[in-house]
Amino acid sequence: MRKWKPFASPVSLTQRKTRDFAHPVKTGGDHDEAATTDRHKRKRIRDRDMVLDARQVYRTGGGIPRRLRAGRKTGGATAGEDGRRAVSLNRFALPHLFTTRIHDARCCSTEETRSGGFAPYPSPYTRFTMTAPRSNPSLAQNRLGRDGFAVSTLGFGGWALGGQWGVQNDSESISALEKAIESGVNFIDTAPGYGDGRSEHVIADVLGNVPPQIRETIHVATKTPPSAGPWPPSPYCRWQDRYSAAYIRSNVEERLRNLRTDCLDLLQLHTWTRAWNDDPQPLLVLQKLREEGKIRKIGICTPEQDQNCVVQLMRDGLVDVVQVIFNLFEQEPAAQLFPVAEETGTGVIVRVSLDEGGLTGKYAADHEFPADDFRSTYFGGDRMHRTAERVSEIAADLEELGLSDDYSLADAAIKFSQSHSAVSTVIVGMRNPEQVAKNVAADGLPDFTPEVLQRLRRHQWLRGVWYGGK
């Protein structure tokens, strides 16, 4: 287990709090600029001018995209001398610049960042490090819904930590989580079904070893599955049999114990059926639990065969967050679900951005997954062959668009899932530190242009539901 050590700065945390007034950030509130010393003014302006927009910088290795090396202007700095200087900076070398983040990182939206603060807002835990200071800027953040907490645009998917994606060592899971937190990932998604609680326990182990200043910025979402019965629930299932009040309360208490907390940041019902939309009693039970202080936000994971069943619930104001499948193959949420989410201020978590690994391009047409990997059924029969053919067409498009040198297939898949304005965060499964580094780097690549997105949308695939096996 990694030991988190505070960054040794000549300025104590107490001193930083007392002098925050000297370093205002543009997130609202009145500060007396006259009270700021000339020395602080000069230092703040100098450091601000040296910060390059994080979306134009690779998140690992300090590299700069080729189109920036050509000398294009980016966020007030060129990618020549100024750009390279900005990449070499790190937040540990500029502790005074990030003092106030410990107070307002949880209530700051991306729009506030774009409208006038430093870009991007660094994470408040940057005063802590295990090794030499990183050169990577913090991940950008969005608000999870209209009045939700701030979450990193890339989230950590905890399914593989449960061992259902093949053999998974807990020590490697812990290393992956620690690497993600160090990289700026502050949103983690898990569920009791991920290894019968194993994923939740691993996450709790890691977070229990994190300093309070860091822990308070990290948000964990978990789920309550329906009680025994068909998955997803059939049109004939009664909510009384699948999500009774007593069952939900008992399950939530188990989630609290596994995650070692007294309040869940986000509790999602793991699946749903529109048969319950006109009498959504399970969601009313969650509202009572929220009033009791057991949970902060209420969510639903869309059933794969009927994702639009949550549209009515969003319009009725019954959910704060929805978790949906949206990727290069599955694009239906863009038709109605996403517009309604924006209309109602509902947070959107995207899952399966890599199509359970199919969109990474790692697997040949004849690849077979081991029996202990759930993908042995997901890609059963000829599905892997059909997937590989379509992935090769995506690769051809990236090549023709001149993007293949800067974007891997996995990079392109993640950026596509992040492309809609309704999306708050995209959760990606990460089994080891190497995967974390690659996904964080993908998050930091420039967003696709409308022309590129239009080209990639042609890869939508109306293929039905694969989770039930072949």
C-alpha positions as CSV (number, residue, x, y, z in Angstrom):
1,M,0.0,0.0,0.0
2,R,1.4,3.3,-1.0
3,K,2.2,5.9,1.7
4,W,0.9,9.3,0.8
5,K,3.3,12.0,1.9
6,P,2.6,15.7,2.0
7,F,4.6,17.9,-0.3
8,A,7.3,19.7,1.6
9,S,6.5,23.4,0.9
10,P,8.0,26.4,2.7
11,V,4.4,27.7,3.0
12,S,2.2,25.8,5.5
13,L,-1.4,24.9,4.8
14,T,-2.5,27.3,7.5
15,Q,-0.4,30.1,6.0
16,R,-1.9,29.4,2.6
17,K,-5.4,29.7,3.9
18,T,-4.7,33.0,5.6
19,R,-3.2,34.5,2.4
20,D,-5.7,33.2,-0.1
21,F,-7.0,36.7,-0.5
22,A,-3.8,37.6,-2.3
23,H,-4.5,35.2,-5.1
24,P,-8.1,35.5,-6.3
25,V,-9.5,33.1,-8.8
26,K,-12.4,34.0,-11.1
27,T,-15.0,31.8,-9.5
28,G,-17.2,34.5,-7.9
29,G,-16.8,36.4,-4.7
30,D,-15.2,39.8,-4.1
31,H,-11.6,40.3,-3.4
32,D,-9.8,43.5,-2.7
33,E,-7.1,43.8,-5.4
34,A,-5.7,46.8,-3.7
35,A,-4.7,44.6,-0.8
36,T,-2.6,42.4,-3.0
37,T,1.1,43.3,-2.9
38,D,3.0,44.2,-6.1
39,R,5.2,41.1,-5.6
40,H,2.2,38.8,-5.5
41,K,0.6,40.5,-8.6
42,R,3.7,40.1,-10.6
43,K,4.2,36.4,-9.6
44,R,0.5,35.6,-10.3
45,I,0.6,37.2,-13.7
46,R,3.9,35.5,-14.6
47,D,2.7,32.0,-13.6
48,R,-0.6,32.4,-15.3
49,D,1.1,33.3,-18.6
50,M,3.2,30.2,-18.3
51,V,0.3,27.8,-18.0
52,L,-0.6,26.2,-21.3
53,D,-4.2,25.0,-21.8
54,A,-4.2,21.4,-20.7
55,R,-6.3,20.3,-23.6
56,Q,-3.4,21.1,-25.9
57,V,-0.8,19.1,-23.9
58,Y,-0.2,15.4,-23.8
59,R,-0.8,14.2,-20.2
60,T,2.1,11.8,-20.1
61,G,5.7,12.6,-20.8
62,G,5.2,16.3,-21.3
63,G,4.9,15.9,-25.1
64,I,3.3,18.5,-27.4
65,P,1.1,17.5,-30.3
66,R,2.7,18.1,-33.6
67,R,0.3,20.7,-34.7
68,L,1.3,22.8,-31.7
69,R,5.0,22.4,-32.3
70,A,4.4,24.1,-35.6
71,G,3.9,27.3,-33.6
72,R,0.1,27.7,-33.4
73,K,-1.3,30.0,-30.7
74,T,-2.9,28.2,-27.8
75,G,-4.5,29.9,-24.8
76,G,-2.2,32.9,-25.0
77,A,1.0,31.0,-25.4
78,T,2.7,29.7,-28.5
79,A,3.8,26.1,-28.7
80,G,7.3,27.0,-29.5
81,E,9.5,28.3,-26.7
82,D,6.6,29.3,-24.4
83,G,4.8,26.0,-25.1
84,R,7.7,23.9,-24.1
85,R,8.4,26.0,-21.0
86,A,4.7,25.5,-20.0
87,V,5.0,21.7,-20.3
88,S,8.0,21.7,-18.0
89,L,6.0,23.3,-15.2
90,N,4.2,21.4,-12.5
91,R,1.8,22.3,-9.8
92,F,4.2,21.4,-7.0
93,A,6.6,24.2,-8.2
94,L,3.7,26.7,-8.0
95,P,2.0,26.0,-4.7
96,H,0.8,29.6,-4.2
97,L,-1.2,29.4,-7.5
98,F,-3.4,26.5,-6.4
99,T,-4.1,27.4,-2.8
100,T,-7.8,28.1,-3.1
101,R,-8.6,24.9,-5.0
102,I,-8.9,23.0,-1.7
103,H,-11.9,25.2,-1.0
104,D,-13.8,25.4,-4.3
105,A,-12.7,22.4,-6.5
106,R,-15.9,20.6,-5.6
107,C,-18.2,23.4,-6.8
108,C,-16.3,24.6,-9.9
109,S,-17.7,23.9,-13.3
110,T,-15.8,23.6,-16.6
111,E,-17.8,26.6,-17.9
112,E,-16.4,28.7,-15.0
113,T,-12.9,27.5,-15.9
114,R,-13.4,28.5,-19.5
115,S,-15.0,31.8,-18.7
116,G,-12.2,33.3,-16.7
117,G,-10.1,31.2,-14.2
118,F,-6.8,29.6,-14.8
119,A,-7.2,26.7,-17.2
120,P,-7.5,24.0,-16.2
121,Y,-8.4,24.1,-12.5
122,P,-5.8,21.9,-10.8
123,S,-6.9,19.3,-8.2
124,P,-6.5,20.3,-4.6
125,Y,-4.5,17.2,-3.7
126,T,-1.5,18.3,-5.8
127,R,0.4,19.1,-2.6
128,F,0.9,15.4,-2.1
129,T,3.3,13.2,-4.0
130,M,5.1,9.9,-3.6
131,T,7.9,10.6,-6.1
132,A,9.3,13.5,-8.0
133,P,6.7,16.1,-9.0
134,R,4.7,15.3,-12.1
135,S,4.8,17.5,-15.2
136,N,1.2,16.6,-16.1
137,P,-1.6,19.1,-15.5
138,S,-4.7,18.0,-13.7
139,L,-7.6,16.5,-15.6
140,A,-10.4,18.9,-16.6
141,Q,-13.6,18.7,-14.6
142,N,-17.3,19.0,-15.3
143,R,-20.2,19.3,-12.9
144,L,-22.1,16.1,-12.5
145,G,-25.5,17.6,-13.3
146,R,-26.8,21.1,-12.7
147,D,-26.1,21.1,-9.0
148,G,-23.7,18.2,-8.7
149,F,-20.2,17.9,-7.5
150,A,-17.2,18.4,-9.8
151,V,-15.9,15.2,-11.5
152,S,-12.9,14.6,-13.8
153,T,-13.8,14.1,-17.4
154,L,-12.2,10.7,-17.2
155,G,-13.5,8.4,-14.5
156,F,-12.2,5.1,-13.1
157,G,-14.3,2.0,-14.0
158,G,-14.0,-0.6,-11.2
159,W,-15.5,-3.7,-12.8
160,A,-12.2,-5.4,-13.6
161,L,-11.1,-5.0,-10.0
162,G,-13.6,-7.6,-9.1
163,G,-11.9,-10.3,-11.2
164,Q,-14.5,-10.8,-13.9
165,W,-12.2,-9.7,-16.7
166,G,-9.7,-12.5,-16.0
167,V,-7.3,-12.9,-13.2
168,Q,-6.8,-9.7,-11.3
169,N,-4.3,-9.2,-8.5
170,D,-5.4,-6.8,-5.8
171,S,-2.0,-5.2,-5.5
172,E,-2.2,-4.3,-9.2
173,S,-5.7,-2.9,-8.7
174,I,-4.4,-0.8,-5.8
175,S,-1.5,0.5,-7.9
176,A,-3.9,1.4,-10.8
177,L,-6.2,3.3,-8.4
178,E,-3.3,5.2,-6.8
179,K,-1.9,6.1,-10.3
180,A,-5.4,7.3,-11.3
181,I,-5.8,9.5,-8.2
182,E,-2.3,11.0,-8.7
183,S,-3.2,11.7,-12.3
184,G,-6.2,13.8,-11.4
185,V,-9.0,11.2,-11.7
186,N,-11.5,12.0,-8.9
187,F,-14.5,9.9,-9.9
188,I,-14.6,6.1,-9.3
189,D,-17.5,3.8,-10.3
190,T,-18.1,0.4,-8.8
191,A,-20.9,-2.1,-7.9
192,P,-21.5,-5.0,-5.5
193,G,-21.7,-7.3,-8.5
194,Y,-18.0,-6.6,-9.3
195,G,-16.6,-9.6,-7.6
196,D,-19.3,-9.9,-4.9
197,G,-18.1,-6.6,-3.2
198,R,-14.4,-7.2,-3.9
199,S,-14.1,-4.0,-6.1
200,E,-15.7,-1.9,-3.3
201,H,-13.4,-3.3,-0.7
202,V,-10.3,-2.6,-2.8
203,I,-11.5,1.0,-3.4
204,A,-12.1,1.5,0.3
205,D,-8.6,0.1,1.1
206,V,-7.0,2.7,-1.2
207,L,-9.2,5.7,-0.1
208,G,-8.6,4.8,3.5
209,N,-4.9,5.5,3.0
210,V,-5.4,8.8,1.3
211,P,-5.0,12.1,3.3
212,P,-8.3,13.8,4.2
213,Q,-7.5,16.8,1.9
214,I,-7.4,14.4,-1.1
215,R,-10.1,12.1,0.0
216,E,-12.7,14.9,0.2
217,T,-12.2,15.6,-3.5
218,I,-12.8,12.0,-4.6
219,H,-16.3,10.8,-5.4
220,V,-17.3,7.2,-5.5
221,A,-20.4,5.9,-7.2
222,T,-21.8,2.5,-6.5
223,K,-25.0,0.6,-7.3
224,T,-27.9,-1.4,-5.9
225,P,-28.9,-4.3,-8.2
226,P,-32.4,-5.7,-8.3
227,S,-33.0,-8.8,-6.1
228,A,-33.1,-12.2,-7.7
229,G,-34.9,-12.4,-11.1
230,P,-34.3,-11.8,-14.8
231,W,-31.6,-9.3,-15.9
232,P,-32.6,-6.9,-17.1
233,P,-36.0,-6.9,-15.4
234,S,-38.8,-8.1,-17.7
235,P,-42.0,-6.0,-18.4
236,Y,-43.8,-8.3,-16.0
237,C,-41.5,-7.8,-13.0
238,R,-43.0,-5.9,-10.1
239,W,-40.9,-3.4,-8.4
240,Q,-42.2,-4.8,-5.1
241,D,-40.3,-8.0,-5.9
242,R,-37.1,-6.5,-7.3
243,Y,-36.6,-3.2,-5.5
244,S,-38.7,-3.3,-2.3
245,A,-38.0,-0.6,0.3
246,A,-36.7,-3.1,2.8
247,Y,-34.3,-4.6,0.2
248,I,-33.0,-1.2,-1.0
249,R,-32.3,-0.1,2.6
250,S,-30.5,-3.3,3.5
251,N,-28.4,-3.1,0.3
252,V,-27.5,0.6,0.9
253,E,-26.3,-0.3,4.4
254,E,-24.1,-3.0,2.9
255,R,-22.7,-0.5,0.4
256,L,-21.9,1.9,3.2
257,R,-20.1,-0.8,5.1
258,N,-18.1,-2.0,2.1
259,L,-17.0,1.5,1.2
260,R,-16.4,2.4,4.9
261,T,-18.4,5.6,4.7
262,D,-21.5,7.1,6.3
263,C,-22.8,8.7,3.0
264,L,-22.6,7.5,-0.6
265,D,-21.7,10.2,-3.1
266,L,-23.9,8.5,-5.8
267,L,-26.2,5.5,-5.5
268,Q,-27.4,4.1,-8.8
269,L,-30.0,1.5,-9.4
270,H,-28.1,-1.0,-11.5
271,T,-30.8,-1.5,-14.0
272,W,-34.5,-0.6,-14.6
273,T,-37.6,-1.2,-16.7
274,R,-40.0,1.3,-18.1
275,A,-42.7,-0.9,-16.6
276,W,-42.0,1.0,-13.3
277,N,-42.0,4.5,-14.8
278,D,-45.5,5.4,-13.8
279,D,-45.1,4.1,-10.2
280,P,-41.3,4.6,-9.5
281,Q,-41.5,3.8,-5.8
282,P,-37.8,2.6,-5.6
283,L,-36.7,6.1,-6.5
284,L,-38.9,7.5,-3.8
285,V,-37.2,5.2,-1.3
286,L,-33.8,6.6,-2.5
287,Q,-35.1,10.2,-2.0
288,K,-35.9,9.3,1.7
289,L,-32.4,7.9,2.1
290,R,-31.0,11.1,0.7
291,E,-33.1,13.1,3.3
292,E,-31.6,10.8,6.0
293,G,-28.1,11.6,4.8
294,K,-27.3,8.1,3.5
295,I,-26.7,9.2,-0.1
296,R,-26.0,12.5,-1.9
297,K,-27.1,11.8,-5.4
298,I,-29.6,9.4,-7.1
299,G,-28.9,7.7,-10.4
300,I,-29.9,4.9,-12.7
301,C,-27.9,2.7,-15.1
302,T,-29.8,2.3,-18.3
303,P,-30.8,-1.2,-19.4
304,E,-28.9,-2.0,-22.5
305,Q,-32.0,-2.9,-24.6
306,D,-34.0,0.2,-23.6
307,Q,-31.8,3.1,-22.7
308,N,-34.5,5.7,-23.4
309,C,-36.6,4.3,-20.5
310,V,-35.0,7.0,-18.3
311,V,-36.2,9.9,-20.3
312,Q,-39.5,10.1,-18.4
313,L,-37.7,9.8,-15.1
314,M,-35.4,12.8,-16.0
315,R,-38.3,14.9,-17.0
316,D,-40.1,14.0,-13.8
317,G,-37.1,15.1,-11.8
318,L,-36.6,11.7,-10.1
319,V,-33.0,11.2,-10.9
320,D,-29.9,13.3,-10.6
321,V,-27.7,11.2,-12.8
322,V,-28.0,8.6,-15.5
323,Q,-25.3,6.2,-16.6
324,V,-25.5,5.2,-20.3
325,I,-23.7,3.3,-23.0
326,F,-22.4,5.7,-25.7
327,N,-19.6,4.9,-28.0
328,L,-18.6,4.7,-31.7
329,F,-21.0,1.7,-32.2
330,E,-23.8,2.7,-29.8
331,Q,-24.9,6.3,-30.5
332,E,-28.7,6.2,-29.9
333,P,-28.5,8.4,-26.7
334,A,-27.6,11.4,-28.9
335,A,-31.2,11.3,-30.4
336,Q,-33.2,12.1,-27.3
337,L,-31.5,11.0,-24.0
338,F,-28.7,13.5,-24.2
339,P,-30.9,16.5,-25.2
340,V,-33.3,15.7,-22.3
341,A,-30.4,15.4,-19.9
342,E,-29.2,18.9,-20.9
343,E,-32.8,20.2,-20.7
344,T,-33.3,18.9,-17.2
345,G,-29.8,19.4,-15.8
346,T,-29.2,15.7,-15.3
347,G,-25.7,14.5,-15.0
348,V,-24.5,11.9,-17.6
349,I,-21.9,9.2,-17.0
350,V,-20.9,7.3,-20.1
351,R,-19.8,3.6,-19.8
352,V,-18.5,1.1,-22.3
353,S,-16.7,3.7,-24.3
354,L,-14.3,1.0,-25.5
355,D,-17.0,-1.6,-26.2
356,E,-15.6,-3.9,-23.6
357,G,-12.2,-3.7,-25.3
358,G,-13.5,-4.3,-28.8
359,L,-12.7,-0.7,-29.9
360,T,-9.1,-0.7,-28.7
361,G,-8.0,-2.6,-31.8
362,K,-6.0,-5.0,-29.6
363,Y,-7.9,-8.1,-30.5
364,A,-7.7,-10.0,-33.8
365,A,-10.8,-11.5,-35.5
366,D,-9.9,-15.0,-34.2
367,H,-9.2,-13.9,-30.6
368,E,-10.8,-16.0,-27.9
369,F,-11.2,-14.8,-24.3
370,P,-10.7,-17.2,-21.4
371,A,-13.7,-18.7,-19.7
372,D,-13.3,-16.6,-16.5
373,D,-13.5,-13.4,-18.6
374,F,-17.1,-12.3,-19.1
375,R,-16.2,-11.2,-22.6
376,S,-16.0,-14.9,-23.7
377,T,-19.8,-14.6,-23.9
378,Y,-20.0,-11.0,-24.9
379,F,-17.9,-11.7,-28.0
380,G,-19.1,-15.2,-28.5
381,G,-19.6,-16.9,-31.8
382,D,-18.6,-14.7,-34.8
383,R,-18.9,-11.4,-32.8
384,M,-15.2,-10.9,-32.4
385,H,-14.7,-11.3,-36.2
386,R,-17.5,-8.9,-37.0
387,T,-16.2,-6.4,-34.4
388,A,-12.6,-6.6,-35.8
389,E,-13.9,-5.8,-39.3
390,R,-15.7,-2.7,-38.2
391,V,-12.8,-1.6,-36.1
392,S,-10.5,-1.8,-39.1
393,E,-12.9,0.6,-40.9
394,I,-12.5,3.1,-38.1
395,A,-8.7,2.8,-38.3
396,A,-8.9,3.5,-42.0
397,D,-10.9,6.7,-41.3
398,L,-8.4,7.9,-38.8
399,E,-5.6,7.3,-41.3
400,E,-7.5,9.1,-44.0
401,L,-8.2,12.0,-41.7
402,G,-4.6,12.3,-40.8
403,L,-5.2,11.4,-37.1
404,S,-3.7,8.0,-36.8
405,D,-0.2,9.3,-35.7
406,D,-1.7,11.2,-32.8
407,Y,-4.7,9.1,-31.8
408,S,-4.8,5.4,-31.2
409,L,-8.0,3.5,-31.7
410,A,-8.6,3.6,-28.0
411,D,-7.8,7.3,-27.9
412,A,-10.4,8.0,-30.6
413,A,-13.0,5.9,-28.9
414,I,-12.6,7.8,-25.6
415,K,-12.6,11.2,-27.3
416,F,-15.8,10.3,-29.2
417,S,-17.5,9.2,-26.0
418,Q,-16.6,12.6,-24.4
419,S,-17.6,14.6,-27.4
420,H,-21.3,15.3,-26.6
421,S,-21.9,18.4,-24.4
422,A,-24.3,16.5,-22.2
423,V,-21.6,14.1,-21.0
424,S,-20.1,14.8,-17.6
425,T,-17.6,12.0,-17.4
426,V,-16.6,8.9,-19.2
427,I,-15.7,5.9,-17.0
428,V,-13.0,3.6,-18.5
429,G,-11.9,0.3,-17.0
430,M,-8.2,0.4,-15.8
431,R,-6.5,-2.7,-14.5
432,N,-3.0,-1.5,-14.1
433,P,-0.9,1.7,-14.0
434,E,0.0,1.4,-17.6
435,Q,-3.6,1.5,-18.7
436,V,-4.2,4.5,-16.5
437,A,-1.4,6.4,-18.1
438,K,-2.7,5.7,-21.6
439,N,-6.3,6.7,-20.7
440,V,-5.2,9.8,-19.0
441,A,-3.1,10.7,-22.0
442,A,-6.1,10.1,-24.3
443,D,-8.3,12.4,-22.1
444,G,-5.7,15.2,-22.7
445,L,-5.7,15.0,-26.5
446,P,-7.5,17.8,-28.4
447,D,-11.2,17.4,-28.9
448,F,-12.3,16.2,-32.3
449,T,-13.5,18.9,-34.7
450,P,-17.2,18.7,-35.9
451,E,-15.9,17.5,-39.3
452,V,-14.1,14.5,-37.7
453,L,-17.1,13.7,-35.5
454,Q,-19.4,13.7,-38.5
455,R,-17.1,11.3,-40.2
456,L,-16.9,8.9,-37.2
457,R,-20.6,8.9,-36.6
458,R,-21.1,6.7,-39.7
459,H,-19.8,3.8,-37.6
460,Q,-23.0,3.5,-35.6
461,W,-23.9,-0.2,-35.4
462,L,-27.4,-1.4,-34.8
463,R,-26.5,-4.8,-33.5
464,G,-28.8,-5.6,-30.6
465,V,-27.9,-6.5,-27.1
466,W,-24.8,-8.7,-26.6
467,Y,-24.6,-9.0,-22.8
468,G,-26.9,-12.0,-22.8
469,G,-24.4,-14.0,-24.8
470,K,-24.6,-15.5,-28.3
